[in-house]
Amino acid sequence: MKTTIRKMGNSQGVLIPKPILAQLGLEDEVDMEVENDALVIRRPQKAVREGWAVASKRVAETGDDALVMGEFGNAGDAEITW
């Protein structure tokens, strides 16, 4: 698809048709960078641990946070040479 670069205020921009935005799932924000002389627009990446705090609280509230391997001591560690 060929399009034109338009003046937008003090900048310039390209209008992206709504069907293309919908197809790619782009909404309010995008990540934009230049790769090999090409402009690349992507969906923003979510934070790696986004939502972990809420999820772990939920697990604790349901009592589903028991140790998988159970308790184990470190008796005998004094003899280990590190």
KEMI-582520 format. One record per residue: residue number from 1; residue in three letters; x, y, z of N, C-alpha, C, CB in turn. Coordinates in steps of 0.001 Angstrom, whole numbers, plus 500000, padded with zeros to 6 digits. Last residue first. Glycine has a CB too. Layout:
residues N
+-----+------+--------+--------+--------+--------+--------+--------+--------+--------+--------+--------+--------+--------+
!  nr ! rest !    n.X !    n.Y !    n.Z !   ca.X !   ca.Y !   ca.Z !    c.X !    c.Y !    c.Z !   cb.X !   cb.Y !   cb.Z !
+-----+------+--------+--------+--------+--------+--------+--------+--------+--------+--------+--------+--------+--------+
! NUM !  ALA !      X !      Y !      Z !      X !      Y !      Z !      X !      Y !      Z !      X !      Y !      Z !
...
+-----+------+--------+--------+--------+--------+--------+--------+--------+--------+--------+--------+--------+--------+
end
This chain:
residues 82
+-----+------+--------+--------+--------+--------+--------+--------+--------+--------+--------+--------+--------+--------+
!  nr ! rest !    n.X !    n.Y !    n.Z !   ca.X !   ca.Y !   ca.Z !    c.X !    c.Y !    c.Z !   cb.X !   cb.Y !   cb.Z !
+-----+------+--------+--------+--------+--------+--------+--------+--------+--------+--------+--------+--------+--------+
!  82 !  TRP ! 532957 ! 475219 ! 549662 ! 532480 ! 476020 ! 548543 ! 533631 ! 476588 ! 547776 ! 531573 ! 477131 ! 549017 !
!  81 !  THR ! 532490 ! 472200 ! 551174 ! 533509 ! 473182 ! 550815 ! 533050 ! 473905 ! 549567 ! 534899 ! 472512 ! 550594 !
!  80 !  ILE ! 530340 ! 471125 ! 553716 ! 530506 ! 471391 ! 552288 ! 531580 ! 472447 ! 552081 ! 529173 ! 471845 ! 551654 !
!  79 !  GLU ! 529821 ! 470920 ! 556400 ! 530900 ! 470099 ! 555852 ! 531198 ! 470375 ! 554381 ! 530560 ! 468654 ! 556020 !
!  78 !  ALA ! 527627 ! 472511 ! 556778 ! 528895 ! 472975 ! 557343 ! 530068 ! 472185 ! 556762 ! 528877 ! 472851 ! 558880 !
!  77 !  ASP ! 525417 ! 471186 ! 555862 ! 526032 ! 472169 ! 554964 ! 527388 ! 472634 ! 555461 ! 525121 ! 473363 ! 554794 !
!  76 !  GLY ! 524169 ! 469615 ! 557687 ! 525278 ! 469027 ! 556945 ! 525953 ! 470000 ! 556000 ! 524799 ! 467848 ! 556174 !
!  75 !  ALA ! 520961 ! 470876 ! 557172 ! 521886 ! 470180 ! 558069 ! 522973 ! 469526 ! 557221 ! 521137 ! 469112 ! 558947 !
!  74 !  ASN ! 519050 ! 472385 ! 556026 ! 520388 ! 472466 ! 555445 ! 521408 ! 471877 ! 556411 ! 520750 ! 473928 ! 555099 !
!  73 !  GLY ! 515805 ! 470915 ! 555365 ! 516806 ! 471669 ! 556110 ! 518125 ! 471721 ! 555393 ! 516999 ! 471079 ! 557469 !
!  72 !  PHE ! 512809 ! 471438 ! 553722 ! 514023 ! 470641 ! 553820 ! 515090 ! 471518 ! 554458 ! 514483 ! 470105 ! 552414 !
!  71 !  GLU ! 509295 ! 471222 ! 553274 ! 510450 ! 471821 ! 553960 ! 511652 ! 470885 ! 553866 ! 510114 ! 472124 ! 555451 !
!  70 !  GLY ! 507967 ! 470703 ! 549906 ! 507964 ! 470626 ! 551358 ! 509199 ! 471284 ! 551945 ! 507878 ! 469181 ! 551811 !
!  69 !  MET ! 507823 ! 471118 ! 547228 ! 508765 ! 470098 ! 547683 ! 508740 ! 469917 ! 549202 ! 510167 ! 470457 ! 547236 !
!  68 !  VAL ! 505831 ! 473073 ! 547146 ! 505733 ! 471911 ! 546271 ! 506614 ! 470778 ! 546791 ! 506130 ! 472283 ! 544832 !
!  67 !  LEU ! 504130 ! 474742 ! 549735 ! 505411 ! 474381 ! 549125 ! 505258 ! 473102 ! 548314 ! 506504 ! 474208 ! 550204 !
!  66 !  ALA ! 501021 ! 476365 ! 548950 ! 501815 ! 475413 ! 549724 ! 503109 ! 475089 ! 548982 ! 501008 ! 474120 ! 549996 !
!  65 !  ASP ! 499151 ! 478155 ! 547975 ! 500559 ! 478518 ! 547917 ! 501427 ! 477614 ! 548786 ! 500736 ! 479955 ! 548339 !
!  64 !  ASP ! 496406 ! 478301 ! 547978 ! 497036 ! 477424 ! 546996 ! 498534 ! 477695 ! 546872 ! 496366 ! 477592 ! 545641 !
!  63 !  GLY ! 494769 ! 479934 ! 549398 ! 495487 ! 478892 ! 550123 ! 496204 ! 477919 ! 549213 ! 494544 ! 478142 ! 550999 !
!  62 !  THR ! 493645 ! 482091 ! 548266 ! 492921 ! 480828 ! 548077 ! 493605 ! 479670 ! 548793 ! 492794 ! 480510 ! 546590 !
!  61 !  GLU ! 495546 ! 484032 ! 548878 ! 494198 ! 484139 ! 549462 ! 493418 ! 482837 ! 549334 ! 493419 ! 485268 ! 548791 !
!  60 !  ALA ! 497691 ! 483263 ! 547251 ! 497816 ! 483181 ! 548707 ! 496443 ! 483213 ! 549380 ! 498689 ! 484331 ! 549233 !
!  59 !  VAL ! 496604 ! 483830 ! 544727 ! 497006 ! 482460 ! 545049 ! 497081 ! 482288 ! 546565 ! 498370 ! 482116 ! 544393 !
!  58 !  ARG ! 496318 ! 486614 ! 544965 ! 495139 ! 485782 ! 544737 ! 495430 ! 484318 ! 545097 ! 494681 ! 485891 ! 543265 !
!  57 !  LYS ! 498970 ! 487381 ! 545143 ! 498059 ! 487640 ! 546269 ! 496819 ! 486766 ! 546159 ! 497654 ! 489133 ! 546316 !
!  56 !  SER ! 499821 ! 486646 ! 542596 ! 500367 ! 485934 ! 543751 ! 499527 ! 486179 ! 545001 ! 501815 ! 486360 ! 544002 !
!  55 !  ALA ! 498359 ! 488451 ! 540990 ! 498155 ! 487012 ! 540848 ! 498668 ! 486260 ! 542072 ! 498849 ! 486497 ! 539586 !
!  54 !  VAL ! 499421 ! 490916 ! 541788 ! 497995 ! 490640 ! 541996 ! 497738 ! 489138 ! 541943 ! 497134 ! 491370 ! 540936 !
!  53 !  ALA ! 502080 ! 490530 ! 540949 ! 501770 ! 490842 ! 542355 ! 500314 ! 490506 ! 542666 ! 502051 ! 492337 ! 542660 !
!  52 !  TRP ! 501917 ! 490101 ! 538151 ! 502385 ! 489041 ! 539042 ! 501982 ! 489292 ! 540488 ! 503891 ! 488907 ! 538946 !
!  51 !  GLY ! 501267 ! 492187 ! 536456 ! 500176 ! 491407 ! 537013 ! 500606 ! 490316 ! 537978 ! 499407 ! 490800 ! 535918 !
!  50 !  GLU ! 504234 ! 492034 ! 534656 ! 502980 ! 492762 ! 534832 ! 501894 ! 491820 ! 535350 ! 502539 ! 493417 ! 533502 !
!  49 !  ARG ! 506796 ! 491253 ! 534186 ! 506126 ! 490743 ! 535389 ! 504807 ! 491461 ! 535670 ! 507046 ! 490881 ! 536594 !
!  48 !  VAL ! 507391 ! 492534 ! 531744 ! 507616 ! 491102 ! 531916 ! 506837 ! 490549 ! 533096 ! 509094 ! 490820 ! 532098 !
!  47 !  ALA ! 505016 ! 494713 ! 530323 ! 506090 ! 494521 ! 531287 ! 506188 ! 493032 ! 531601 ! 505845 ! 495357 ! 532585 !
!  46 !  LYS ! 504269 ! 494151 ! 526888 ! 503854 ! 494268 ! 528273 ! 505080 ! 494099 ! 529155 ! 502760 ! 493222 ! 528625 !
!  45 !  GLN ! 505236 ! 496073 ! 524091 ! 505412 ! 494861 ! 524883 ! 504941 ! 495127 ! 526310 ! 506896 ! 494392 ! 524867 !
!  44 !  PRO ! 503030 ! 497641 ! 521752 ! 503966 ! 497744 ! 522885 ! 504038 ! 496417 ! 523640 ! 503537 ! 498884 ! 523849 !
!  43 !  ARG ! 503018 ! 496533 ! 518391 ! 502279 ! 496667 ! 519649 ! 503297 ! 496797 ! 520771 ! 501317 ! 495444 ! 519892 !
!  42 !  ARG ! 505123 ! 498410 ! 516088 ! 504665 ! 497190 ! 516764 ! 503787 ! 497542 ! 517957 ! 505866 ! 496334 ! 517221 !
!  41 !  ILE ! 506544 ! 499480 ! 513132 ! 505581 ! 499844 ! 514172 ! 505030 ! 498548 ! 514752 ! 504424 ! 500761 ! 513605 !
!  40 !  VAL ! 509437 ! 500464 ! 511541 ! 508709 ! 499310 ! 512072 ! 507834 ! 499789 ! 513225 ! 509693 ! 498177 ! 512541 !
!  39 !  LEU ! 510810 ! 501677 ! 508649 ! 510091 ! 502094 ! 509848 ! 509235 ! 500919 ! 510301 ! 509214 ! 503373 ! 509583 !
!  38 !  ALA ! 513972 ! 500676 ! 507433 ! 512514 ! 500538 ! 507393 ! 511938 ! 501018 ! 508718 ! 512093 ! 499062 ! 507106 !
!  37 !  ASP ! 516746 ! 500432 ! 507477 ! 516146 ! 501468 ! 506626 ! 514636 ! 501324 ! 506467 ! 516789 ! 501443 ! 505267 !
!  36 !  ASN ! 516958 ! 498391 ! 509528 ! 517420 ! 498213 ! 508141 ! 516720 ! 499159 ! 507170 ! 517196 ! 496773 ! 507696 !
!  35 !  GLU ! 514555 ! 499799 ! 511481 ! 515319 ! 498566 ! 511295 ! 515674 ! 498429 ! 509818 ! 514515 ! 497320 ! 511795 !
!  34 !  VAL ! 513474 ! 502138 ! 513789 ! 514000 ! 501975 ! 512437 ! 514852 ! 500709 ! 512420 ! 514836 ! 503235 ! 511985 !
!  33 !  GLU ! 510402 ! 501950 ! 515681 ! 511852 ! 502001 ! 515536 ! 512237 ! 501842 ! 514072 ! 512526 ! 500911 ! 516393 !
!  32 !  MET ! 507843 ! 502136 ! 518068 ! 508271 ! 502477 ! 516725 ! 509796 ! 502546 ! 516703 ! 507640 ! 503822 ! 516258 !
!  31 !  ASP ! 505048 ! 500831 ! 519648 ! 506497 ! 500958 ! 519702 ! 506947 ! 501173 ! 518268 ! 507190 ! 499689 ! 520359 !
!  30 !  VAL ! 501971 ! 502598 ! 520335 ! 502777 ! 501671 ! 519533 ! 504239 ! 501851 ! 519912 ! 502564 ! 501909 ! 517999 !
!  29 !  GLU ! 498707 ! 503040 ! 521818 ! 500145 ! 503267 ! 521763 ! 500806 ! 502243 ! 520848 ! 500758 ! 503204 ! 523172 !
!  28 !  ASP ! 495986 ! 502401 ! 521378 ! 496373 ! 503734 ! 521831 ! 497851 ! 504051 ! 521655 ! 496014 ! 503891 ! 523259 !
!  27 !  GLU ! 496062 ! 499958 ! 519226 ! 495020 ! 500818 ! 519794 ! 495562 ! 502198 ! 520134 ! 494422 ! 500174 ! 521043 !
!  26 !  LEU ! 496351 ! 497234 ! 517036 ! 496959 ! 498466 ! 517538 ! 495859 ! 499395 ! 518027 ! 497820 ! 499159 ! 516440 !
!  25 !  GLY ! 495738 ! 494840 ! 515804 ! 495436 ! 494995 ! 517226 ! 496099 ! 496209 ! 517840 ! 495857 ! 493768 ! 517976 !
!  24 !  LEU ! 495948 ! 494464 ! 513128 ! 497172 ! 494313 ! 513912 ! 496934 ! 494429 ! 515413 ! 498180 ! 495344 ! 513485 !
!  23 !  GLN ! 493341 ! 494978 ! 512316 ! 493961 ! 493704 ! 511956 ! 495192 ! 493429 ! 512810 ! 494339 ! 493695 ! 510473 !
!  22 !  ALA ! 493023 ! 497631 ! 513172 ! 492226 ! 496565 ! 513772 ! 492863 ! 495204 ! 513519 ! 490796 ! 496591 ! 513222 !
!  21 !  LEU ! 494798 ! 498955 ! 511462 ! 494982 ! 499042 ! 512908 ! 494245 ! 497903 ! 513612 ! 494490 ! 500403 ! 513434 !
!  20 !  ILE ! 493554 ! 498326 ! 509029 ! 494904 ! 497823 ! 509292 ! 495194 ! 497865 ! 510789 ! 495960 ! 498648 ! 508513 !
!  19 !  PRO ! 491097 ! 499684 ! 509264 ! 491126 ! 498227 ! 509133 ! 492509 ! 497617 ! 509409 ! 490676 ! 497840 ! 507746 !
!  18 !  LYS ! 492011 ! 502458 ! 509444 ! 491411 ! 501768 ! 510587 ! 491408 ! 500243 ! 510442 ! 489997 ! 502254 ! 510783 !
!  17 !  PRO ! 495152 ! 503339 ! 507937 ! 493718 ! 503040 ! 507836 ! 493225 ! 502185 ! 509009 ! 493425 ! 502324 ! 506515 !
!  16 !  ILE ! 497244 ! 505748 ! 509143 ! 497113 ! 504297 ! 509020 ! 495623 ! 503980 ! 508986 ! 497839 ! 503541 ! 510204 !
!  15 !  LEU ! 498896 ! 508513 ! 507826 ! 497638 ! 507993 ! 508346 ! 497576 ! 506487 ! 508093 ! 496425 ! 508716 ! 507693 !
!  14 !  VAL ! 501943 ! 509773 ! 508837 ! 501286 ! 508905 ! 507870 ! 500006 ! 508410 ! 508530 ! 502217 ! 507707 ! 507422 !
!  13 !  GLY ! 503377 ! 513077 ! 509329 ! 502893 ! 511764 ! 509711 ! 502250 ! 511035 ! 508562 ! 501924 ! 511880 ! 510836 !
!  12 !  GLN ! 505339 ! 515680 ! 510793 ! 504772 ! 515024 ! 509623 ! 504343 ! 513630 ! 510042 ! 505793 ! 514974 ! 508434 !
!  11 !  SER ! 504866 ! 518612 ! 512868 ! 505496 ! 517356 ! 512478 ! 504924 ! 516870 ! 511160 ! 505310 ! 516291 ! 513566 !
!  10 !  ASN ! 503405 ! 520687 ! 513754 ! 504816 ! 520964 ! 513479 ! 505570 ! 519720 ! 513010 ! 505486 ! 521529 ! 514720 !
!   9 !  GLY ! 500528 ! 519459 ! 512238 ! 501068 ! 520436 ! 513181 ! 502489 ! 520781 ! 512793 ! 501018 ! 519900 ! 514626 !
!   8 !  MET ! 501385 ! 517430 ! 509924 ! 500492 ! 517342 ! 511087 ! 501057 ! 518254 ! 512166 ! 500354 ! 515856 ! 511608 !
!   7 !  LYS ! 501633 ! 516786 ! 506512 ! 501992 ! 517711 ! 507582 ! 500929 ! 517603 ! 508671 ! 502115 ! 519185 ! 507050 !
!   6 !  ARG ! 502069 ! 513396 ! 505388 ! 501303 ! 514643 ! 505512 ! 501837 ! 515493 ! 506650 ! 499814 ! 514344 ! 505735 !
!   5 !  ILE ! 503067 ! 511187 ! 502965 ! 503457 ! 511778 ! 504241 ! 502789 ! 513143 ! 504303 ! 505034 ! 511888 ! 504392 !
!   4 !  THR ! 500838 ! 508813 ! 501455 ! 501627 ! 510039 ! 501437 ! 501974 ! 510464 ! 502863 ! 500864 ! 511165 ! 500709 !
!   3 !  THR ! 501148 ! 505347 ! 500436 ! 500440 ! 506472 ! 501057 ! 501361 ! 507681 ! 501059 ! 499976 ! 506124 ! 502509 !
!   2 !  LYS ! 500614 ! 502129 ! 499140 ! 501364 ! 503369 ! 499051 ! 500523 ! 504476 ! 499668 ! 501743 ! 503701 ! 497576 !
!   1 !  MET ! 500850 ! 498828 ! 500000 ! 500000 ! 500000 ! 500000 ! 500897 ! 501237 ! 500000 ! 499032 ! 499997 ! 501225 !
+-----+------+--------+--------+--------+--------+--------+--------+--------+--------+--------+--------+--------+--------+
end
